Every structure is written in C-alpha cells, then in structure tokens.
Amino acid sequence: MAILFLFIVFFVTISIGVPIGFAIGGATLLTFMIYSEMPTIVVAQFSVTGLDSFPMMAIPFFILAGAIMGAGGVAKRLIDAAIGFIGFITGGLGAVVAVASMFFAAISGSALATVSAIGGFMIPEMTKKGYDVGYSAALTACAGTIGVIIPPSIPLVIYGVCTQTSIGDLFLAGIIPGILIGVGIMIANYFVCKKQGYGANEKPQPLKLSLKRLWEAKWAVLTPVIILGGIYAGIFTPTEASVVAVVYSAVISLFVYREMSFRMLYKTIVSTAVVNGITSFLLGLSSAFAAYLSLENVPKMLLNALLGVTDNKFLLLLLINIALLLIGCVVDNIPATIILSPILLPVAVSLGLTPVQFGLILTVNLTIGLVTPPYGCNLFVAAAVANIKMEVMLRKLWPFLVALFAVLMLITYVPGVTTFILG
C-alpha cells in the first residue's frame, strides 16, 4: 500500500502541473509521514547524502563547459565545417544537424543544450533552403538526444554514481550507441529528403574553403579528444575532466575565437548556476525517493513480479524497455535514472546484462522520452527555437523515432554494441 500510495501521489501531482522536483519530494514526504515510523527528517538526510558524492561534482562543470562553448562560437564552427563536407548531398543540411550534434554532444553532455545550440543556427538555415520548418525542428529535437549518449553524458554520470559503476567505462560504452543514433537519424533524413526533394540541388563548396572551415573548427573538435583522452590515459578522473573542460572552453571562447566577453562569461556562469540549482534539487529529492523504494525492498518485488510473467530473457527485456519508454514519456531522465537504476539493475544482472550495458539501455530509453509527448523536453525547446507550435512537429517525428527504436533494440539484444570497445 505504501508503494502504491507513493506512486499515485507522484503521478497525480505531475498530472496537475506540479514541478517534478516538488512532486517527487512531496510524494516521498507524505509516504514517510503516513506509512513509516521514521522521522520525516530522514527525507532531508537522504537528499543531502544523495548529493554528497565527488563524481556528482562533474555535472555542474560539464553543464558550464557546454554553455560556454555554445555561447562562444563553437557550435557555429562545427556547423560550418560539416556543411563544407556533407552540406551538398540530398538532405545535406539535415545530415549536418546530426553530425554537428554528435560533436557538440561530446562537449555539452546535455540534450537540451545540444538542441538549443545546434537548432539556433540550423533550423532557420534549413527553413531558408526550403526545408519544412516542422521537419527541421523535429530532426533537431531527435538529433539532440545524442547529447546524453555520447560522453561526457550527464545521465551516465548519475547512473554511475547511483550504481557504483565505472563512469569511465560508461563513457566508453556510450560512444558507439551515440554514433549509431547519429547515423540512424542521417539515414532516416536521407530517405525523407529524397522523397520530399529537400536539399537536392545544393552545390558542393570548394575543397579549399571546406578545409579552411575544418581548420577553424579544430579547437572545438579537439575538445572531446582532450576530455576523453585525458580520462583514459589516466591523467585525470571524469570529475577532474569536467573542470578541465570548463577551463579549456573558457580559454577558447575568450582568447581564441574571441566571441565571448567576460561579461558574457559571467552571465553564462550565473545561468548555469540556476540550472544546477534546479538539477541539484531534483537529484537530492530523487535520491530520497529511491532510498525509500530500496527500504521497502521494491527491487526484489519487481524481479519476482517479472519472473512471474515469463522467464524468457527476450520477452523480459522487451517488457523492461516498454516500461522505461512509458516512464520516459512523463518523467525527466535525471530523476528517473536515480529512481529506477537501483530498482532495475538487479533484474538486469539476473538476466545476464552487465551494469554498463544496462546503463546504456536505461539511458537510451529515457532519452527517447525527450522526444515523445507529453513530456518531450527536446520538442519544447525545438518548438521554441523554431517559433512554432509543437503539434506542427509531431507528424514529422516518426522516421527518427524508428531510427531511435532500432538502435535501442541493437543495444538491448547485441551486447557487443556497448561492450566491445571496453575490450
């Protein structure tokens, strides 16, 4: 009854428009008051201990690095370089969105930052070249999902902290799935554009100009090399890498590209602090929510319930995927990761999955929720950037959702997609 009450209060408060952090905290507090003999101060204690983690410090720094790079001209140079080499093919600008999103994802670790930075440049450009504005926005929203798969991924950091899984291994395992999502989106874009005639008559740029733009983007392209290379060479930890990313991005934006002033840097730091405050609030209360579920032995109950339905590994994984996709439609990926990872990981391990593989399955599932109504944060951001109603985008989403589902199935049923790069 306690667990049922917890989830009923949680989903009812979300459905009436209560911010998700307050919904999580309120549901947890009420459940403790009614069904537990422990003092309610335990909720605050769980919230604080959930944030008391050195690896968790990487989150605000990666958010700040992405914000600085977005405001400092990095996204524009990545786009210019991509246009030079693939902008002339059928649907070339759509392919540019996917490629630029992959590179920017390796800087920001955030889906929303990727959609905002890439969409701000590319949606107007695609519209000007004759692409349907709803299609351009839908493509950008779906490409933005790469932002939380390719390292440094903020949800993977959170999963690693919650499950005591190596963040370095999770980062490595996220590279191939992130690339596959980008390739899948490019393939879907090609067939749609072939049918609709988008970008069919673009002329290739001179090779000299393309190489010049690639050279100008070298500092942006080097960012993931420095971050990931430093981690896997043992020079610094993922948390220390986040600080290196901030310093590097600030130096590049202020003194190399010179598109950011110190006043802009200050505003970027302030806005990041606000975002981090919201994120920390969610993280803390989600930790309390997850702790209560663990106290009530929910992971074991869930495992027994699933095994009671079927013992077929294929069907069990399919059920888990369906459940995660549905949850991702209504719950943000950060609190969902904190709440669900300790519950579902024992189930996944019992099915023969490694913690790293399950981390990618969980993250990709919840990431798809960013482009599916009613939650769909990426959709809201893309609609705002394109200045259109979200309904205009919905009919254009299905080719990219098919690509995302195909990659999800590969990750789920072909372990090598996530594990072979680990050796």
BELVEN-V341296 format. One record per helix or strand of 3 or more residues. SS is the DSSP state (A for helix, B for strand). FROM is the first residue (numbers start at 1). LEN is the number of residues. If there is no record, write none. Layout:
SS & FROM & LEN
SS & FROM & LEN
This chain:
A & 2 & 14
A & 20 & 16
A & 41 & 11
A & 55 & 17
A & 74 & 13
A & 92 & 17
A & 111 & 18
A & 133 & 16
A & 154 & 10
A & 167 & 30
A & 207 & 10
A & 218 & 15
A & 238 & 19
A & 262 & 34
A & 298 & 12
A & 313 & 16
A & 333 & 18
A & 355 & 17
A & 377 & 10
A & 391 & 4
A & 398 & 16
A & 416 & 7
